[in-house]
Amino acid sequence: MISTSADLITWSTPEPLINLVGDGATACAANPFGYFYAYPSIIDPNSTSRNFNTVGSSAYLYVTRFDGCPTTVRDLVRYPFAISVN
């Protein structure tokens, strides 16, 4: 879920950024042979912060993708997204 704020006091209603199956044990029980995702991070490669803790108008969502349950097969995948002000 993601929320936005122009003043860091008033926040928008949380909305899904992307629909991915996650939550480890729950995901395995529901879909033991499919992908599930964990450890999300949003990173803006153009961030001027040395720790990438700021995000501009576009960034990437990085997640670890697990291939089935149980598994040691894991991939780091990224999804681009843009932020627009309405």
C-alpha positions as CSV (number, residue, x, y, z in Angstrom):
1,M,0.0,0.0,0.0
2,I,1.1,3.5,-0.7
3,S,0.0,6.9,0.6
4,T,1.1,10.4,-0.5
5,S,1.3,13.7,1.2
6,A,2.3,17.2,0.1
7,D,2.9,18.5,3.6
8,L,3.7,15.2,5.6
9,I,0.7,16.0,7.9
10,T,-2.3,15.2,5.7
11,W,-2.1,11.8,3.9
12,S,-4.1,10.2,1.1
13,T,-6.0,7.0,1.6
14,P,-3.6,4.0,1.1
15,E,-3.9,2.4,-2.3
16,P,-2.2,-0.7,-3.8
17,L,0.9,0.1,-5.8
18,I,0.9,-3.2,-7.6
19,N,-1.0,-6.5,-7.1
20,L,1.5,-9.2,-6.1
21,V,0.9,-12.3,-4.1
22,G,2.9,-12.0,-0.8
23,D,2.7,-12.9,2.9
24,G,4.9,-16.0,2.8
25,A,2.9,-18.8,4.5
26,T,-0.4,-17.5,3.3
27,A,0.9,-17.3,-0.3
28,C,2.3,-20.8,-0.2
29,A,-0.9,-22.3,1.1
30,A,-3.0,-20.5,-1.6
31,N,-0.6,-21.1,-4.5
32,P,2.1,-23.7,-3.7
33,F,3.4,-23.9,-7.2
34,G,3.2,-20.3,-8.3
35,Y,5.2,-17.2,-7.6
36,F,5.0,-15.1,-4.5
37,Y,6.8,-12.0,-3.5
38,A,8.5,-10.5,-0.4
39,Y,10.9,-7.8,0.8
40,P,9.6,-4.8,-1.2
41,S,11.8,-1.7,-1.5
42,I,11.2,1.5,-3.5
43,I,14.4,2.9,-4.9
44,D,14.9,6.0,-7.2
45,P,18.2,5.6,-8.9
46,N,18.2,9.4,-9.5
47,S,17.9,10.2,-5.8
48,T,20.5,12.7,-4.5
49,S,20.4,11.0,-1.1
50,R,23.4,8.7,-0.4
51,N,20.9,6.2,1.1
52,F,18.3,6.5,-1.6
53,N,15.7,7.6,1.0
54,T,14.1,10.2,-1.3
55,V,11.9,9.5,-4.4
56,G,11.2,11.8,-7.3
57,S,8.5,11.5,-9.9
58,S,9.6,8.0,-11.0
59,A,11.2,5.1,-9.2
60,Y,11.3,1.3,-9.1
61,L,9.7,-1.2,-6.9
62,Y,12.2,-4.0,-6.1
63,V,10.9,-7.3,-4.8
64,T,12.2,-10.8,-4.2
65,R,10.2,-13.3,-6.3
66,F,10.0,-16.9,-4.9
67,D,9.4,-19.7,-7.4
68,G,7.0,-22.0,-5.6
69,C,7.0,-23.3,-2.0
70,P,9.3,-24.4,-0.5
71,T,12.1,-23.2,-2.7
72,T,15.6,-21.7,-2.7
73,V,14.9,-20.3,-6.2
74,R,14.7,-16.5,-5.8
75,D,14.9,-13.6,-8.2
76,L,15.2,-9.9,-7.6
77,V,12.8,-8.2,-9.9
78,R,11.9,-4.6,-10.4
79,Y,8.8,-2.7,-11.6
80,P,9.0,0.9,-12.8
81,F,6.3,3.3,-11.7
82,A,5.7,7.1,-11.9
83,I,4.2,9.4,-9.4
84,S,1.8,12.1,-10.6
85,V,0.2,14.9,-8.7
86,N,-3.5,15.4,-9.4
